[in-house]
């Protein structure tokens, strides 16, 4: 099995740019909490691209916000059946299994998979995995070798995207008095400035009432795409967050149109390799 490219989108603009490419991703993830999720899933299905529902990063039972029941209802009630679900935490896995969900369940990188022992503990829980962005180019092949070739084929790695720096049930808009009320709007995109003057994008999910603060600079492992493929990894994922249509198309073409993946292509904005080169010190 060869490594395939998948894409995660946040907006309809990004999805349209993804689907307009000559070489389309093998799978598209879209946020279940988005009010446009149904129409977006329909567009992807018409283009012949399987759709996975990206579940919320935070799931809890609390008055005034959506909880497990609403999540399951949205998952079951989709106009186009989802091919699978991207679970962000163990609680969501428990909800899906208790409900008898039959689609593919993939563990996102927010559910740690650090070594072979972690794989053995979760091998019966999930159908697929996404490796942690904290793992280095030295640790990943060791993990995949321990897990075995079959597990490697069911494993993905985020090869482009703004890594979440913090996922919090506290809200920046609620803190400064700008919250219109829990669950009254689907979400928002904002930004904050860190102590070094960097601008960090903030994605707010008002339906489930939490914030995701992302890195100021997106990580890109394009230069290492050939190396990653040589490990037998099944999927390389592009996470789109703040990108517009032109940027989305540029990223997709970079990862899908160069068959040799020799690292010769570059993006016209700053990127980082994150922890991939050296790991966690």
JOSULFEN-V440941 format. One record per backbone hydrogen bond with DSSP energy under -1.0 kcal/mol. NH is the residue of the N-H (numbers start at 1). CO is the residue of the C=O. E is the energy in kcal/mol with one decimal. If there is no record, write none. Layout:
BEGIN
nh->NH co->CO e->E
nh->NH co->CO e->E
END
This chain:
BEGIN
nh->4 co->234 e->-2.2
nh->6 co->236 e->-2.3
nh->7 co->27 e->-2.3
nh->8 co->238 e->-3.2
nh->9 co->29 e->-2.8
nh->15 co->11 e->-1.9
nh->16 co->12 e->-2.6
nh->17 co->13 e->-1.9
nh->18 co->14 e->-2.3
nh->19 co->15 e->-2.8
nh->20 co->16 e->-1.2
nh->21 co->18 e->-1.2
nh->26 co->5 e->-3.0
nh->28 co->50 e->-2.3
nh->29 co->7 e->-2.6
nh->30 co->52 e->-2.0
nh->32 co->54 e->-2.3
nh->34 co->31 e->-1.3
nh->37 co->34 e->-1.6
nh->40 co->36 e->-2.6
nh->41 co->37 e->-2.7
nh->42 co->38 e->-1.8
nh->43 co->39 e->-2.0
nh->44 co->40 e->-2.2
nh->45 co->41 e->-2.4
nh->46 co->42 e->-2.2
nh->47 co->43 e->-1.2
nh->48 co->45 e->-1.3
nh->49 co->44 e->-2.6
nh->52 co->28 e->-2.8
nh->53 co->84 e->-2.4
nh->54 co->30 e->-3.0
nh->55 co->86 e->-2.0
nh->65 co->62 e->-1.7
nh->66 co->207 e->-2.8
nh->71 co->67 e->-2.1
nh->72 co->68 e->-2.5
nh->73 co->69 e->-2.3
nh->74 co->70 e->-2.4
nh->75 co->71 e->-2.0
nh->76 co->72 e->-2.6
nh->77 co->73 e->-2.5
nh->83 co->51 e->-2.7
nh->85 co->104 e->-2.8
nh->86 co->53 e->-3.0
nh->87 co->106 e->-2.7
nh->93 co->89 e->-1.3
nh->94 co->90 e->-2.3
nh->95 co->91 e->-2.1
nh->96 co->92 e->-2.5
nh->97 co->93 e->-2.6
nh->98 co->94 e->-2.4
nh->99 co->95 e->-1.7
nh->101 co->96 e->-2.8
nh->104 co->83 e->-1.6
nh->106 co->85 e->-2.8
nh->107 co->128 e->-2.5
nh->108 co->87 e->-2.7
nh->111 co->108 e->-1.9
nh->119 co->115 e->-1.9
nh->120 co->116 e->-2.4
nh->121 co->117 e->-1.7
nh->122 co->118 e->-1.4
nh->123 co->119 e->-1.4
nh->125 co->122 e->-1.5
nh->126 co->122 e->-1.9
nh->127 co->105 e->-2.3
nh->128 co->105 e->-1.5
nh->129 co->154 e->-2.0
nh->131 co->156 e->-2.9
nh->135 co->132 e->-1.5
nh->137 co->276 e->-2.9
nh->140 co->136 e->-2.2
nh->143 co->139 e->-2.2
nh->144 co->140 e->-2.7
nh->145 co->141 e->-2.3
nh->146 co->142 e->-1.9
nh->147 co->143 e->-2.4
nh->148 co->144 e->-2.2
nh->152 co->148 e->-2.1
nh->153 co->149 e->-1.8
nh->155 co->152 e->-1.6
nh->156 co->129 e->-2.4
nh->157 co->235 e->-1.6
nh->159 co->237 e->-2.4
nh->160 co->237 e->-1.3
nh->161 co->219 e->-2.0
nh->165 co->213 e->-3.3
nh->166 co->213 e->-1.8
nh->168 co->211 e->-2.5
nh->175 co->171 e->-2.1
nh->176 co->172 e->-1.5
nh->177 co->174 e->-1.0
nh->178 co->173 e->-3.4
nh->184 co->181 e->-2.0
nh->188 co->204 e->-2.1
nh->190 co->202 e->-3.1
nh->192 co->200 e->-2.1
nh->194 co->198 e->-2.4
nh->197 co->194 e->-2.0
nh->200 co->192 e->-3.3
nh->202 co->190 e->-2.8
nh->203 co->212 e->-2.6
nh->204 co->188 e->-3.0
nh->205 co->210 e->-2.7
nh->207 co->186 e->-1.1
nh->210 co->205 e->-1.6
nh->211 co->168 e->-3.1
nh->212 co->203 e->-2.4
nh->213 co->166 e->-3.0
nh->214 co->201 e->-2.6
nh->215 co->163 e->-2.1
nh->219 co->161 e->-2.9
nh->220 co->272 e->-2.8
nh->221 co->159 e->-3.2
nh->224 co->221 e->-1.4
nh->225 co->222 e->-1.8
nh->228 co->224 e->-2.7
nh->229 co->225 e->-2.3
nh->230 co->226 e->-1.7
nh->232 co->229 e->-1.7
nh->233 co->228 e->-1.1
nh->234 co->152 e->-1.9
nh->234 co->155 e->-1.1
nh->235 co->155 e->-1.6
nh->236 co->4 e->-2.7
nh->237 co->157 e->-2.8
nh->238 co->6 e->-2.3
nh->239 co->160 e->-3.3
nh->240 co->8 e->-2.9
nh->248 co->244 e->-2.5
nh->249 co->245 e->-2.4
nh->250 co->246 e->-2.0
nh->251 co->247 e->-2.3
nh->252 co->248 e->-2.5
nh->253 co->249 e->-2.4
nh->254 co->250 e->-1.8
nh->255 co->251 e->-1.7
nh->256 co->252 e->-1.9
nh->257 co->253 e->-2.1
nh->272 co->218 e->-1.8
nh->276 co->273 e->-1.8
nh->279 co->275 e->-3.2
END
